[in-house]
Amino acid sequence: MVLIGEGKFKYEVSGEDWGELPEGWEYKDATAVAVDSKDNVYVFNRGGHPIIVYDQDGRFLRSWGEDVFKMPHGVAIGPDDLIYCVDSGNHTVQKFDSHGRKLMTIGSKGRQSKPMSGYPFSAPTHVAIDPRNGEILISDGYSNAKIHRYSPDGKLIKSWGQSGTFEGHFNIVHNLTIDRDGWVYVADRDNRRIQVFDIDGNYQTQWVNLSRAACVSTHFTGSETTIYVGEYFAGLGSNSQGKDLGPRVTIFDVKGNVLARLGHETYGDAPGRFYAPHGIAVDSKGDIYVAEVSWAEFGQILPGKKFRSLQKLVKVCRP
């Protein structure tokens, strides 16, 4: 184990895949991770068992979702512990109970809207649930540049965003989260920033000096809200050994002040390094779970290599 981080954000990390996978199973790529109210951990992945559930100590509890998803991408858990899964290949968001019973589908399976038309969905990426009222926000990011806001029963309320680099525009709107005050934090991945909106889509501010911001998550401790951002590597082959280019995790307060950065070296297997943070979640103890699409990002560069897909960063100073 090694210690990474700074200030009150220090973590022990092993560099090994986390979770006791049954023999012969693999994640291939862990695309997203979420934690429920009991600190059970849900790993959405592209292996043969798309949803794998662990307790907080990594003990396997159950799996589900076999033969349900085409391209697992994003997962979120609402205040009622119901699970929302984004399938970018089937252009849907599906809602399940904790044992995989389907409760609702938003979108039509296999029916893609015209790219950049603004209509849902064209390869959606992530989903977030408003903790105040259960409304659903969906980032429609790969072939659209929109965020869609839905009622809890799946009725479209409004959409916002467009392609571009200006304020309120997106270049791969890849992930999003909502805090208790209704502020929406959007990982605008290839504009390398977090954009902040109100719930009606009105632009507020942006946080820059990021690598490729791929995922974002909120964590509440008492009255304090902290924002966690997972970032891809932003360098090129020629400067791949440079420092502070990602991949890494950056921790912010709600004003956009950097509280800590985890991972200063380039990509790799060593404890404290990452390959491709694609999903991030924080449990009640402040421990961080990082899902990585290591194979998708580096499989062609490093053929034949077995990659790590899921890390747990154990907080040293508990809240």
VEXMI-286534 format. One record per residue (C-alpha): residue in one letter; x, y, z. Coordinates in steps of 0.02 Angstrom, whole numbers, plus 32768, in hexadecimal, padded with zeros to 4 digits. Layout:
BEGIN
AXYZ
...
% end
This chain:
BEGIN
M800080008000
V803880B27FDD
L7FF58158801B
I7FBA81DC7F9F
G7F6582837FB0
E7F7A831D801B
G7F2F837780B0
K7E94831F80F1
F7E8582C0804D
K7F0382348063
Y7EE481838029
E7F3380D8802E
V7F34807D7F88
S7F777FD27F55
G7F7A7FE37E98
E7F1C7F3E7E8A
D7E707F1A7E43
W7DF17F2D7ECF
G7D647EB37EF3
E7D5F7DF67F06
L7D2B7DC27E58
P7CED7D0E7E47
E7D6C7C9C7DF4
G7D767CB37D38
W7D1A7D597D37
E7D627DFD7CF9
Y7D2A7EB17CE8
K7D817ECA7C40
D7D5B7F847C58
A7D037FC97CF2
T7CA5805C7CA7
A7C4D809F7D41
V7C3780857DFC
A7BB480BB7E7A
V7B9680A57F34
D7AEE808C7F89
S7AB380C58035
K7AFB80288086
D7BA580448033
N7B8C7FB27FBD
V7BF07FCF7F1E
Y7BA57FB67E70
V7C237FA07DE3
F7BE27FB67D31
N7C597F5E7CBB
R7C6F7F127C0E
G7C967E627C45
G7C1B7DD17C46
H7BC27E0F7CE3
P7B997EC77CC8
I7B637EF47D79
I7BCD7EAD7E05
V7BA07ED97EB8
Y7C197ED67F4C
D7C0E7F068001
Q7C837F8F803C
D7D0B7F0F8063
G7D0A7ECC7FB1
R7CA97E2C7FD4
F7C427DF57F3F
L7B867E017F5D
R7B327DE47EB5
S7B327E0D7DFC
W7AAD7E327D7C
G7A907E7F7CD1
E7AD07DEF7C67
D7A8E7DFF7BB4
V7A3C7EA77BDD
F7ABC7F277BA5
K7B177F487B03
M7B997FC97B3A
P7B997FED7BF6
H7BCD80A07C19
G7B8580FB7CB0
V7B3180CC7D54
A7AE281317DE1
I7A7E81077E7C
G79EE81737EB9
P79C481A17F6D
D794B810C7F6D
D79DA80957F3E
L799380737E91
I7A16805D7E08
Y7A1C80BA7D62
C7A8880717CD7
V7ABA80CB7C38
D7AD580607B9E
S7B2C80C87B19
G7B1E803B7A9A
N7A6280247AAC
H7A3E80DE7AC9
T79DB80C17B68
V79DA80E47C22
Q798E80577C87
K7956805A7D3D
F79657FBE7DAB
D794F7F897E5E
S79E87F4A7EBC
H79D07E977E7C
G79C07EC57DC4
R79047ECB7DAC
K78E17F4C7D26
L786A7FD77D59
M787580557CCC
T78CB80797C26
I78EA81267BDE
G790C81217B23
S78E8809A7AA3
K795F80087A9F
G79CF80107A06
R797D80AE79C3
Q79FE813979B0
S79CA81EC798F
K7A2382477902
P7AD0827A793E
M7AD7832E797B
S7A1C83417963
G7A0683687A1C
Y797F82E47A2F
P799882567AAC
F79F981E67A9C
S7A9681DA7A32
A7B1381747A98
P7AED81B57B47
T7B7781B27BC8
H7B3C81CA7C7B
V7AAA81EB7CEF
A7A9282497D93
I79FF824E7E0B
D79CC82EF7E60
P79D282C67F1B
R794A83487F3E
N78BE83037ED1
G78F7826B7E6C
E790182C47DC5
I797682707D48
L7A0082C87CE6
I7A51826D7C55
S7AED82A17BF6
D7AD682787B3E
G7B8A828C7B13
Y7BDC82277A8B
S7B72825679F4
N7B0B82E17A42
A7B4083757AAD
K7AAB837A7B21
I7A7383627BD3
H79C083247BE2
R7958833F7C80
Y78CE82C27CA6
S784882B27D2A
P7858821D7DA2
D77DC81BC7D36
G784281D77C98
K77ED826B7C43
L786082E77BEA
I785D83937C3C
K78E183EF7BD8
S798B83E07B83
W7A1F84557B7A
G7ACC84637B2E
Q7B1C84677A82
S7BBE84377A2E
G7C4F84AE7A44
T7CD084F87AB9
F7C7585907AFC
E7C22859B7BA6
G7B9085217BAE
H7BCE84C17B15
F7C1284107B18
N7C9883A77AC6
I7C6982F87B03
V7BF683177B97
H7C31827B7BEF
N7BF3827A7CA3
L7B8F82E17D20
T7B5682EC7DD4
I7ADD83567E3C
D7AF783987EEC
R7A7883B57F77
D7A5C84697F41
G7A34843A7E8D
W7AD8846F7E3E
V7B0784017DAA
Y7BBF83D87D8D
V7BE6839D7CDC
A7C8483467CA1
D7C9E83997BF7
R7D26831D7BCE
D7D7C835A7B31
N7D6A84107B5F
R7DCD83DA7BFA
R7D5F842D7C7A
I7CD1841D7CF6
Q7C3E848F7CCF
V7BC084BE7D56
F7B0884E07D31
D7A6984F97D92
I79E284757D7E
D799484D67CEE
G7A3584D27C8A
N7A6E85847CAB
Y7B2B858E7CA4
Q7B7F85C57D47
T7C3A85A97D39
Q7CC285337CFF
W7D5A84E07D4E
V7DF084D17CDC
N7EA7849C7CF2
L7E6C83E97CE0
S7EA383587C76
R7E1683007C16
A7D8C83067C99
A7D36825E7C83
C7CCE82467D21
V7C8C82AA7DB3
S7C39827F7E58
T7BF982DD7EF1
H7C1482AA7FA6
F7BB782F3803C
T7C0082FB80EC
G7B8D835A8162
S7B7084028110
E7C0C83F380A4
T7C0983BF7FEC
T7CA583827F93
I7CB883607ED8
Y7D2682D47E94
V7D6082D67DDF
G7DB582477D83
E7E24827B7CF2
Y7E6E82217C5D
F7F2182347C23
A7F3082D27BB9
G7FDE82C17B73
L802182737AD4
G809881E47AB3
S8129825E7AA9
N810B82A37B59
S80BE820B7BAA
Q813A82127C39
G810B82C47C68
K80C082E87D13
D801783337D40
L7FC6830C7C99
G7F5482867CE0
P7F1382067CF4
R7EE2823D7DA4
V7E58826C7E1E
T7E3E83227E51
I7DD683537EE9
F7D7D83FC7EEE
D7D0E845F7F62
V7C6D84A57F19
K7CC485487EEC
G7D3E84EE7E7A
N7DD384F97EEF
V7E4984647EDF
L7E5584097F85
A7EC5837A7F4C
R7F0883227EB3
L7F2482667EB4
G7F9E82287E31
H802B82967DF1
E808682147D88
T805781D37CDC
Y7FEA81397CC1
G802180917D06
D80077FFF7D7C
A806680407E12
P8001806E7EAD
G7FCB81237E9F
R7FBF811F7DE2
F7F2A810A7D70
Y7F0680DB7CBC
A7E5D81257C8D
P7DE6815D7D18
H7D3A814D7CC8
G7CCA81437D62
I7CDB817D7E15
A7C79816A7EB7
V7C95818F7F70
D7C4C812D8002
S7C13816A80AD
K7CC3815580F4
G7D1081C2806E
D7D6281318012
I7D6E814A7F56
Y7D4680C77ED0
V7D9080E67E24
A7D5280827D8D
E7DCC80817CFB
V7DB8805A7C42
S7E6F80297C3A
W7E5B7FA97BB0
A7DF5801E7B40
E7E7580AA7B52
F7F1880477B52
G7EF27F9A7B0C
Q7F347FC47A5F
I7FCC801E7AA4
L7FF87F907B1A
P7FB67EF27AC4
G7FA87E557B2D
K7FB47EB07BD2
K7F3A7E897C5F
F7EFA7F2E7CA3
R7EB67F627D4B
S7E037FA37D3F
L7DCA7FD47DEF
Q7E2880267E7F
K7DF580517F30
L7E4B80E37F85
V7E3680D08041
K7E2E8174809E
V7EAA8181812D
C7E5A8211818D
R7DA281E4819D
P7D1C826B81A9
% end
